[in-house]
Amino acid sequence: MKIIRFIKRGIRSILTFGFNIEWKSKIIDLLIVIIGITLAFRLNSWSESKKQDSLLKNYVTSFSLENEANIESLINTLNYSELQLSKIDTLQEIMRNEAYNDMRLRKLSPSLLNTVNYKSSTITLENIKESGDFELIKNYKLRKKIITVYESLSELKEKEKVLNDYVKTITRPYFFEKIRYRDFYPVDDEGMVKDHRYENMIIGYGIILTRQIQTYHTTRAELEDLKEELALSLNN
């Protein structure tokens, strides 16, 4: 009987202790803590996502502005290069007709000393690569077009070196020997224009410049294509 009474007293004490604790309040406190932590994580994630979206928009805007400037610069370069090519075509026509007394020879010959160089900007790509933020651009199509265009700009610089080297190693040395630079008049007028090297030099220059212009047109098409893709990205 004593054992039974002892057990009863023990159970009564445990139950009494349990009833003295405000279980409802403790559970509410626990739920508040859990909800608070969950909200904090979600708010932090949302805030980080907003920052990345804002940064991405800034990069795309920068790409768009730079691309517009590159298009405008390329159009100007194309206009100049086509004007330059028209002069070379005129020189070739004069030489084919053997019109060695044509006054345009003296006027147009200095154009053989000119080079055509396109000035493009790649600052945005350099910045985004250096910062490690290029992965922010999730749009595969846009990423691919950006990479393609900037690779084309780099390749274009290499192709322009062909004409630069031609002028540096062929045209300038020949003119230095044959022309008085103070009035750009041939030392031996008739001998120069009838020299097959002079005609070959004109033809070679024309071929190189024609190829360079073709590359300009190809690059312009790529720039215009990227312009459309960037506009779509900014509007979404």
Salt bridges, closest charged atoms under 4 A:
GLU68 OE2 - LYS227 NZ 3.63
GLU82 OE2 - HIS217 NE2 3.28
ASP102 OD2 - ARG104 NH2 2.83
GLU135 OE2 - ARG143 NH2 3.98
GLU158 OE2 - LYS161 NZ 3.34
ASP183 OD2 - ARG180 NH2 3.75
GLU190 OE2 - LYS194 NZ 2.61
ASP195 OD1 - HIS196 ND1 3.59
ASP195 OD2 - ARG197 NH2 2.87
GLU224 OE2 - ARG220 NE 3.87
ASP225 OD1 - LYS145 NZ 3.12
GLU229 OE1 - LYS141 NZ 3.85
GLU229 OE1 - LYS145 NZ 3.40
